[in-house]
Amino acid sequence: MAWSEADIPDQTGRTVLVTGANSGLGLRSAQVLAAKGAHVIMACRSPEKGKAALATIDGAAELLQLDLADLASVRKAAEEVRERTGDRLDVLMNNAGIMGPPKGATVDGFELQIGTNHLGHAALTWLLLPAVIGRVVTLSSLAHRGPGLDVDDLNWERRRYRAVGAYSASKLANLIFAIELDRRLRAAGSEVVSVAAHPGLTDTELAANSARTRGSGRFGQAATSIVSFGNRLITQSLQRGALPQLYAATAPDVAGGEYFGPQGIGEVAGSPKRARARSAARNADLGRRLWERTAELTGIAPAPE
């Protein structure tokens, strides 16, 4: 029988942090988990959008300002979470992400997509890990099956920048990091598990936001409208798309290092199941190299040691 939101166990007494909770998959996850009894910390970059999202929550929730493209913001947010929760966080859901913007840089000078999608989340995870008692869920994408990841040129300094390739690399980095984190948690004897998920093709704002950042004026508005319409034609609903990450966060049979996605053909839609990861994602040497390079770039001590 297909797994659905109705199968999520009671979450009363659990605290969950969701990044990018102001819209899309993050907001849907926050809404569902709060309705199931969890106390949800909604990490959002925009206070205004965060407040609007908070108003849609039926349950216990609070806002946290977090800009993953600014390591100072990441450090401050991590400190606040540890103070607010008393170092007890049941689930960290690394959900936020950007897709396909023109070449840009984070506050710290990283390529915008790898900096936001991977480096920011990795830094947040390491800083919060002493407080996590349950699971770390990191959102990847079907796009992780793209050209690959150059660990020695994460910021596209030596190669011609390609927005699609940079997005794919960031999503592969998310998956590699999730698996490497679990590998190190097991070696440290920790009971915390790290897993990953992807939403297949889901009607989120990523594609429209990408079009919006690349256009201006009437052309930009028209392109955004066309992309939004086309996206709705070929994607599943947010309710369905959020199921893999909700399964990863709550299902009792989840094991460390697993990866979840939709069960339909090509993993584009459907109820959650264990998904297929490209071999690079489970390559231990690549995982070690990305782990070390991430620590070098962010200046944050990785955890577990």
MORAVEN-V10547 format. One record per residue. N is the residue number from 1. NEAR is the number of other ideal C-beta (glycine too) atoms within 12 Angstrom. Layout:
# MORAVEN-V10547
n: (N | N)
near: (NEAR | NEAR)
This chain:
# MORAVEN-V10547
n: (1 | 2 | 3 | 4 | 5 | 6 | 7 | 8 | 9 | 10 | 11 | 12 | 13 | 14 | 15 | 16 | 17 | 18 | 19 | 20 | 21 | 22 | 23 | 24 | 25 | 26 | 27 | 28 | 29 | 30 | 31 | 32 | 33 | 34 | 35 | 36 | 37 | 38 | 39 | 40 | 41 | 42 | 43 | 44 | 45 | 46 | 47 | 48 | 49 | 50 | 51 | 52 | 53 | 54 | 55 | 56 | 57 | 58 | 59 | 60 | 61 | 62 | 63 | 64 | 65 | 66 | 67 | 68 | 69 | 70 | 71 | 72 | 73 | 74 | 75 | 76 | 77 | 78 | 79 | 80 | 81 | 82 | 83 | 84 | 85 | 86 | 87 | 88 | 89 | 90 | 91 | 92 | 93 | 94 | 95 | 96 | 97 | 98 | 99 | 100 | 101 | 102 | 103 | 104 | 105 | 106 | 107 | 108 | 109 | 110 | 111 | 112 | 113 | 114 | 115 | 116 | 117 | 118 | 119 | 120 | 121 | 122 | 123 | 124 | 125 | 126 | 127 | 128 | 129 | 130 | 131 | 132 | 133 | 134 | 135 | 136 | 137 | 138 | 139 | 140 | 141 | 142 | 143 | 144 | 145 | 146 | 147 | 148 | 149 | 150 | 151 | 152 | 153 | 154 | 155 | 156 | 157 | 158 | 159 | 160 | 161 | 162 | 163 | 164 | 165 | 166 | 167 | 168 | 169 | 170 | 171 | 172 | 173 | 174 | 175 | 176 | 177 | 178 | 179 | 180 | 181 | 182 | 183 | 184 | 185 | 186 | 187 | 188 | 189 | 190 | 191 | 192 | 193 | 194 | 195 | 196 | 197 | 198 | 199 | 200 | 201 | 202 | 203 | 204 | 205 | 206 | 207 | 208 | 209 | 210 | 211 | 212 | 213 | 214 | 215 | 216 | 217 | 218 | 219 | 220 | 221 | 222 | 223 | 224 | 225 | 226 | 227 | 228 | 229 | 230 | 231 | 232 | 233 | 234 | 235 | 236 | 237 | 238 | 239 | 240 | 241 | 242 | 243 | 244 | 245 | 246 | 247 | 248 | 249 | 250 | 251 | 252 | 253 | 254 | 255 | 256 | 257 | 258 | 259 | 260 | 261 | 262 | 263 | 264 | 265 | 266 | 267 | 268 | 269 | 270 | 271 | 272 | 273 | 274 | 275 | 276 | 277 | 278 | 279 | 280 | 281 | 282 | 283 | 284 | 285 | 286 | 287 | 288 | 289 | 290 | 291 | 292 | 293 | 294 | 295 | 296 | 297 | 298 | 299 | 300 | 301 | 302 | 303 | 304 | 305)
near: (6 | 17 | 27 | 19 | 29 | 17 | 20 | 32 | 23 | 15 | 28 | 18 | 16 | 32 | 37 | 52 | 51 | 52 | 53 | 45 | 45 | 37 | 33 | 39 | 44 | 48 | 38 | 39 | 54 | 50 | 34 | 39 | 43 | 32 | 24 | 30 | 23 | 38 | 29 | 45 | 45 | 48 | 48 | 37 | 32 | 21 | 18 | 14 | 24 | 33 | 19 | 18 | 33 | 30 | 17 | 23 | 33 | 17 | 23 | 23 | 36 | 29 | 31 | 43 | 28 | 44 | 32 | 45 | 35 | 27 | 32 | 23 | 28 | 41 | 26 | 21 | 36 | 39 | 21 | 25 | 38 | 26 | 17 | 22 | 28 | 12 | 19 | 24 | 39 | 34 | 45 | 51 | 53 | 53 | 51 | 48 | 45 | 39 | 35 | 32 | 32 | 20 | 25 | 24 | 23 | 33 | 21 | 27 | 19 | 38 | 38 | 37 | 47 | 50 | 39 | 42 | 47 | 51 | 44 | 49 | 52 | 48 | 42 | 51 | 48 | 36 | 35 | 44 | 34 | 24 | 31 | 38 | 24 | 34 | 43 | 49 | 50 | 50 | 52 | 46 | 47 | 34 | 37 | 42 | 25 | 24 | 19 | 26 | 40 | 27 | 29 | 17 | 21 | 37 | 29 | 27 | 17 | 11 | 19 | 11 | 24 | 19 | 28 | 21 | 27 | 42 | 39 | 32 | 40 | 51 | 47 | 45 | 52 | 50 | 51 | 45 | 51 | 48 | 39 | 43 | 44 | 39 | 28 | 32 | 30 | 19 | 17 | 18 | 9 | 24 | 15 | 30 | 34 | 47 | 46 | 48 | 48 | 48 | 46 | 39 | 31 | 39 | 30 | 39 | 32 | 38 | 34 | 30 | 26 | 30 | 29 | 27 | 25 | 22 | 21 | 14 | 10 | 10 | 14 | 19 | 16 | 17 | 23 | 25 | 19 | 19 | 30 | 24 | 17 | 17 | 28 | 20 | 13 | 17 | 31 | 30 | 23 | 31 | 25 | 33 | 43 | 46 | 41 | 48 | 57 | 47 | 43 | 48 | 48 | 39 | 30 | 16 | 17 | 31 | 18 | 28 | 33 | 32 | 41 | 42 | 42 | 35 | 24 | 25 | 11 | 17 | 33 | 23 | 29 | 28 | 29 | 40 | 26 | 26 | 36 | 23 | 32 | 27 | 18 | 29 | 36 | 24 | 22 | 20 | 16 | 28 | 34 | 22 | 23 | 41 | 36 | 22 | 29 | 39 | 24 | 19 | 31 | 36 | 19 | 27 | 18 | 29 | 28 | 25 | 14)
